[in-house]
Amino acid sequence: MWITSSILFALAGPFGTFEALEPGLLVVYWSSLVALAFLFAYAIRALFHGLAPKMPPLQREAFVVTLFSLSCTLALFPFTVGLTGEPWTSQLTRVHVFGINVVLSIGIVATRHVLGIDSLFPTAESEPQLLRRLDGVSAREILRLGVDDHYVVVFLTGGRTKRLLMRFSDAVHEIEGLSGHTVHRSHWVASDAIKDTVKEKGREKLILIDGSEIPVSRTYREALVSAGLI
């Protein structure tokens, strides 16, 4: 995408760069500027992944596109304007440049998703290894894990369950990649499945979207507090 974008910008020579720069310098200028823009975009995406890991992907992309477009309009393109001597006083010009950035950003996001290109900063919703043991089950269907004797019980949406003959600790390890928390020595809960918390006789419980009530152990309470779930 960097090569394609650089070539297109160099050929189009927007904002007066085609007339102001020699062909070789034009290619170097736009390829460098596009590379910086890509790195900046990935930095913004990493920031959002760190600050809001549970934010829905579509909403996260909307924030990234908006912030990236504003930043490019206010910071990167004035360098081009100063280089070429093109006017930068018109409000219409700023709106026009911002609109171009928004369209290009949306195009890059759409292309990445269509081609299945993963981000350099993978989300917390990457496919967990445990799914290999659960034929036909998607990550979004998993609500929680529990223990029944030597079995790990996987509780799914729609009241369904799957039983796996394995250790609970191994199941928790294999479910890494799906946002969730171990809340008790025999309970793991998906973050999206948590509806509310209640406190009874000094002990806290998580209320899940399927109506389940899962006890919270003192051992794991601090991690849940840090995650803002309690």
C-alpha positions in Angstrom: 0.0 0.0 0.0 2.9 2.3 0.7 4.4 1.8 -2.8 1.0 2.2 -4.5 0.1 5.3 -2.5 3.5 6.9 -3.1 3.3 6.3 -6.9 -0.2 7.8 -7.1 0.7 10.9 -5.1 3.9 11.4 -7.2 2.0 11.1 -10.4 -0.9 13.3 -9.3 1.5 15.9 -7.7 -1.3 17.5 -5.5 -1.0 20.9 -3.9 1.3 22.2 -6.5 4.1 19.7 -6.0 4.0 18.5 -9.6 5.0 21.9 -10.9 7.3 22.9 -8.0 9.5 19.7 -7.8 11.7 17.8 -10.2 10.4 14.3 -11.0 13.1 12.6 -8.9 12.5 14.9 -5.9 8.8 14.5 -6.4 9.0 10.7 -5.9 11.3 11.0 -2.9 9.2 13.7 -1.3 5.9 11.9 -1.5 7.3 8.4 -0.7 8.9 9.9 2.4 5.7 11.8 3.4 3.5 8.7 2.8 5.9 6.6 4.9 5.7 9.0 7.8 1.9 9.1 7.5 1.7 5.3 7.6 3.9 5.1 10.7 1.8 7.9 12.3 -1.4 6.0 11.5 -0.1 2.8 13.1 1.0 4.7 16.2 -2.5 6.1 16.5 -4.0 2.6 16.2 -1.6 1.3 18.8 -2.6 4.1 21.1 -6.3 3.3 20.8 -5.6 -0.4 21.3 -3.7 0.4 24.5 -6.2 2.9 25.9 -9.4 1.2 24.8 -8.8 -2.5 24.0 -12.5 -3.4 24.2 -13.6 -0.6 21.8 -15.6 -2.0 18.9 -13.4 -2.3 15.8 -15.7 0.0 13.6 -15.7 2.7 16.3 -12.0 2.4 16.8 -11.3 2.8 13.1 -13.6 5.9 12.9 -11.6 7.5 15.7 -8.3 6.6 14.0 -9.4 8.0 10.6 -10.7 11.3 12.2 -7.6 11.9 14.3 -5.2 10.9 11.5 -7.0 13.2 9.0 -6.9 16.1 11.4 -3.3 15.6 12.2 -2.2 15.4 8.6 -4.2 18.5 7.7 -2.8 20.6 10.5 0.8 19.3 10.6 2.0 17.5 7.4 0.5 19.4 4.6 1.6 22.9 5.7 5.1 21.7 4.9 4.0 21.0 1.3 2.3 24.4 1.1 5.4 26.2 2.3 7.5 24.3 -0.2 5.3 25.1 -3.2 4.1 28.5 -2.2 0.4 27.5 -2.6 -2.0 29.6 -0.5 -3.0 28.2 2.8 -5.3 30.9 4.1 -8.6 29.8 2.8 -10.9 27.9 5.1 -12.2 26.0 2.0 -8.6 24.8 1.3 -8.3 23.3 4.8 -11.7 21.6 4.5 -10.8 20.3 1.1 -7.5 18.8 2.3 -9.2 17.3 5.4 -11.8 15.7 3.1 -9.1 14.2 0.9 -7.4 12.7 4.0 -10.6 11.2 5.2 -11.4 9.6 1.9 -7.8 8.2 1.6 -7.9 6.9 5.2 -11.2 5.2 4.7 -9.9 3.7 1.5 -6.8 2.3 3.2 -8.8 0.9 6.1 -11.3 -0.8 3.6 -8.5 -2.2 1.5 -6.7 -3.6 4.5 -9.9 -5.4 5.7 -10.8 -6.7 2.2 -7.3 -8.1 1.7 -7.3 -9.5 5.2 -4.1 -7.7 6.2 -3.7 -7.8 10.0 -2.6 -4.7 11.9 1.0 -4.5 13.2 -0.8 -4.2 16.6 -3.1 -7.2 16.9 -6.3 -6.7 18.9 -7.3 -8.5 22.0 -9.9 -10.3 19.9 -7.5 -12.5 17.9 -8.6 -16.1 17.6 -7.8 -18.2 20.7 -6.0 -21.5 20.4 -8.9 -23.2 22.4 -11.2 -22.9 19.4 -9.2 -25.7 17.8 -10.8 -28.0 20.4 -14.3 -26.6 19.8 -15.6 -27.7 16.4 -17.8 -25.1 14.8 -17.6 -22.6 17.7 -16.5 -18.9 17.2 -14.8 -16.8 19.8 -17.8 -14.5 20.1 -20.0 -17.4 21.3 -17.8 -18.1 24.4 -19.2 -16.6 27.6 -17.1 -18.3 30.3 -15.2 -21.4 31.4 -16.0 -23.5 34.4 -14.8 -26.8 36.0 -16.7 -30.0 36.5 -14.5 -32.7 38.0 -11.7 -33.4 35.4 -13.5 -31.5 32.7 -13.5 -27.9 31.6 -17.0 -26.7 30.7 -17.2 -24.1 28.0 -20.4 -22.1 28.3 -21.7 -20.6 25.0 -24.4 -18.3 23.9 -27.9 -19.8 23.6 -27.4 -22.0 26.7 -25.1 -24.4 24.9 -22.0 -26.0 26.6 -18.9 -28.0 25.5 -17.0 -30.3 27.7 -13.2 -30.7 27.3 -11.1 -33.2 29.2 -8.2 -31.0 30.2 -6.8 -28.9 33.0 -8.4 -25.5 33.8 -5.1 -23.8 33.7 -4.4 -25.1 30.2 -7.8 -24.0 29.0 -7.1 -20.5 30.4 -3.8 -20.4 28.6 -5.3 -21.6 25.3 -8.1 -18.9 25.5 -5.5 -16.1 25.4 -6.4 -13.8 22.6 -10.0 -13.4 23.7 -10.5 -10.5 26.1 -11.5 -12.0 29.5 -10.4 -12.6 33.1 -9.9 -15.5 35.5 -12.1 -14.4 38.4 -11.9 -17.6 40.5 -9.7 -20.7 40.6 -12.4 -22.5 38.6 -14.0 -19.7 36.6 -12.9 -17.6 33.6 -15.2 -15.0 32.2 -15.2 -13.2 28.8 -15.2 -9.4 29.2 -18.1 -8.9 26.8 -20.2 -11.4 28.8 -20.1 -9.3 32.0 -23.4 -7.4 32.5 -23.1 -6.2 36.1 -21.6 -6.8 39.6 -23.3 -7.4 42.9 -22.1 -7.7 46.5 -23.6 -10.2 48.9 -22.4 -10.7 52.4 -19.2 -8.9 51.6 -18.5 -11.1 48.6 -18.7 -9.9 45.0 -20.3 -11.7 42.1 -20.3 -11.0 38.4 -23.7 -11.1 36.6 -23.3 -12.4 33.1 -25.6 -11.7 30.1 -27.0 -15.2 30.3 -28.0 -14.7 33.9 -25.1 -16.6 35.5 -23.7 -15.4 38.8 -20.0 -16.1 39.1 -18.1 -15.5 42.4 -15.1 -13.3 42.5 -12.1 -14.6 44.5 -10.0 -12.2 46.5 -7.0 -13.5 44.7 -8.3 -12.1 41.4 -10.3 -9.1 42.6 -7.5 -6.6 42.2 -7.0 -7.4 38.5 -10.7 -6.9 38.0 -10.6 -3.5 39.8 -7.7 -2.4 37.6 -9.6 -3.4 34.5 -12.6 -1.3 35.7 -14.9 -4.3 35.9 -15.5 -3.8 39.7 
